[in-house]
Amino acid sequence: MNFLVHEAVNRSYRKTDLETLLHERKLSCRTLVVYGYQDFEPITQGYWLQSKQPGIEVELINRCGHVPWLEQPGILYQGLSSFLGAT
């Protein structure tokens, strides 16, 4: 992982007023937010998003950090398949 790129992305993310952005651009489709329990980003962000937007589902993956497609790919893809297969 390139930590310099990661830090640059985090700096730009912190400048974004997410609440204003969500208010201006409501999502019109079901959305899956995936968090690893051991992620450095607080999982409460996922629940905050869920409280602001209808149709957001939060999936938590244990023994997983910030890259679930590498750390727990089987569990991630099972959750994605379940989410995409639901009506």
C-alpha positions in Angstrom: 0.0 0.0 0.0 1.3 3.4 -0.9 0.9 5.4 2.3 1.7 8.8 0.6 -1.2 8.3 -1.8 -3.4 7.1 1.0 -2.7 10.2 3.0 -3.4 12.5 0.0 -6.7 10.8 -0.5 -7.6 11.2 3.2 -6.7 14.9 3.1 -9.0 15.5 0.1 -11.8 13.4 1.7 -11.6 15.5 4.9 -12.2 18.6 2.8 -15.5 17.2 1.5 -18.6 18.2 3.4 -20.3 14.8 3.1 -23.5 15.9 4.8 -24.1 18.7 2.2 -23.1 16.4 -0.6 -25.7 13.8 0.5 -28.4 16.4 1.0 -27.8 17.7 -2.6 -27.5 14.4 -4.3 -29.8 11.8 -2.8 -29.0 8.3 -3.8 -31.9 6.7 -5.7 -30.8 3.1 -5.5 -30.0 0.5 -2.9 -26.5 0.9 -1.7 -24.2 -1.5 0.1 -21.5 0.0 2.5 -18.9 -2.6 3.6 -16.7 -2.1 6.6 -14.0 -4.3 8.1 -14.3 -4.4 11.9 -10.5 -3.8 12.1 -10.6 -0.9 9.6 -8.9 2.3 10.7 -12.0 4.2 9.5 -14.7 4.1 12.3 -17.6 1.8 11.4 -19.9 4.4 12.8 -19.5 6.3 9.5 -21.5 3.5 7.8 -24.3 3.8 10.2 -24.2 7.6 9.9 -24.6 7.2 6.1 -27.4 4.7 6.7 -29.2 7.3 8.9 -28.9 10.0 6.1 -29.9 7.9 3.1 -32.8 5.4 2.7 -31.8 2.2 1.1 -28.2 1.9 2.5 -27.3 -1.4 4.0 -24.2 -1.8 6.1 -22.2 -5.0 6.0 -19.5 -5.6 8.6 -16.7 -8.2 8.1 -14.8 -9.6 11.0 -11.0 -10.1 10.9 -10.9 -7.5 8.1 -9.4 -4.0 7.7 -9.6 -1.5 4.9 -9.3 -3.9 1.9 -11.9 -6.6 2.2 -11.4 -7.8 -1.4 -7.9 -8.9 -0.4 -8.4 -9.7 3.3 -11.7 -11.6 3.2 -12.7 -12.0 -0.4 -14.9 -15.0 0.1 -17.0 -13.3 2.7 -17.1 -10.0 0.7 -18.3 -11.7 -2.5 -20.8 -13.8 -0.6 -22.3 -10.5 0.9 -22.2 -8.8 -2.5 -23.9 -11.8 -4.1 -26.6 -11.7 -1.4 -27.1 -8.0 -1.8 -27.3 -8.1 -5.6 -29.6 -11.1 -5.5 -32.0 -9.5 -3.1 -35.1 -7.7 -4.5 
